[in-house]
Amino acid sequence: MNEAIALDFACGNVRYIIKKSLFSSKAVVLKRNIERPYCVSDAPAEKTADLVIKDNEIWCIEKFYISMDRQPYAKSSKLLNFSLNQLVEYEYVWQGGGWRKTDTRITKCPLKKHTKRLKIPD
């Protein structure tokens, strides 16, 4: 067994749980007592999802396609920042050879985060 650090962060009616160990990081969402992976494509033929966990930030970047062999036509970036206690969502469309931001939403989260060490089986 190795020891991992779990960061538990609530924002709105959603809890984000990040588990970091020496070799990996994992993020899950807990909503209505149902746990599911954070930032995973639910429609792989039309959308990709990339998760990046860095220090106190979690990025989820989703790209939307008409077909997977073409350029994406839209993307969404979600930044969950534990230091600033907020969730920032950006929406973009592909236009004129580049990404154009169409919307930004900021959700302030209450300062209620917990860090604890867990024993995680290898």
HUSULQUI-V393971 format. One record per residue. N is the residue number from 0. RES is the residue in one small letter. PSI is psi as a letter, one per 40 degrees, with the letter a starting at -180 (* if undefined). OMEGA is omega in whole degrees, -180 to 180 (999 if undefined). D_FIRST is the distance of its C-alpha to the first C-alpha in whole Angstrom. Layout:
BEGIN
N_RES_PSI_OMEGA_D_FIRST, N_RES_PSI_OMEGA_D_FIRST
END
This chain:
BEGIN
0_m_i_171_0, 1_n_i_-177_4, 2_e_h_-179_7, 3_a_i_175_10, 4_i_h_177_13, 5_a_h_177_15, 6_l_h_-176_19, 7_d_h_-172_21, 8_f_h_179_25, 9_a_h_177_28, 10_c_h_-174_31, 11_g_b_179_34, 12_n_f_-178_32, 13_v_h_173_29, 14_r_h_177_26, 15_y_h_-180_24, 16_i_h_-179_20, 17_i_h_180_18, 18_k_h_-180_14, 19_k_h_173_14, 20_s_a_-178_11, 21_l_d_-173_11, 22_f_e_-177_12, 23_s_i_174_14, 24_s_i_-179_15, 25_k_h_177_16, 26_a_h_177_19, 27_v_i_177_21, 28_v_h_177_24, 29_l_h_-179_25, 30_k_h_-177_28, 31_r_f_179_30, 32_n_f_175_27, 33_i_h_180_26, 34_e_h_176_23, 35_r_i_179_23, 36_p_i_177_22, 37_y_h_175_24, 38_c_f_175_26, 39_v_h_-179_27, 40_s_h_176_30, 41_d_e_177_32, 42_a_g_-172_34, 43_p_e_178_33, 44_a_d_-178_37, 45_e_e_-172_38, 46_k_h_171_35, 47_t_i_179_33, 48_a_h_179_30, 49_d_h_-180_28, 50_l_h_176_25, 51_v_h_177_25, 52_i_h_-178_22, 53_k_h_-180_24, 54_d_b_-178_23, 55_n_f_180_25, 56_e_i_172_26, 57_i_h_177_25, 58_w_h_171_28, 59_c_h_-178_29, 60_i_h_180_32, 61_e_h_176_33, 62_k_h_-175_36, 63_f_h_-175_39, 64_y_i_168_41, 65_i_d_170_44, 66_s_i_-172_43, 67_m_e_179_40, 68_d_e_179_42, 69_r_i_176_44, 70_q_i_176_43, 71_p_i_-179_41, 72_y_e_179_44, 73_a_i_174_42, 74_k_i_178_38, 75_s_h_177_37, 76_s_h_177_34, 77_k_h_178_32, 78_l_h_174_31, 79_l_h_-175_29, 80_n_h_-178_29, 81_f_d_180_27, 82_s_d_-179_29, 83_l_e_-179_33, 84_n_f_180_31, 85_q_i_174_33, 86_l_h_180_33, 87_v_h_-180_35, 88_e_h_179_36, 89_y_h_176_39, 90_e_h_-179_41, 91_y_i_169_42, 92_v_i_177_45, 93_w_h_-176_46, 94_q_h_177_49, 95_g_f_177_52, 96_g_e_179_49, 97_g_i_-180_47, 98_w_h_177_44, 99_r_h_-179_46, 100_k_h_-179_45, 101_t_d_-177_46, 102_d_i_173_44, 103_t_h_177_42, 104_r_h_179_40, 105_i_h_177_39, 106_t_h_176_37, 107_k_h_-178_36, 108_c_i_178_33, 109_p_i_180_33, 110_l_g_-179_31, 111_k_g_-180_29, 112_k_i_-176_25, 113_h_h_174_22, 114_t_h_178_19, 115_k_i_178_16, 116_r_h_-180_13, 117_l_i_171_10, 118_k_h_-179_7, 119_i_h_178_6, 120_p_i_178_5, 121_d_*_999_5
END
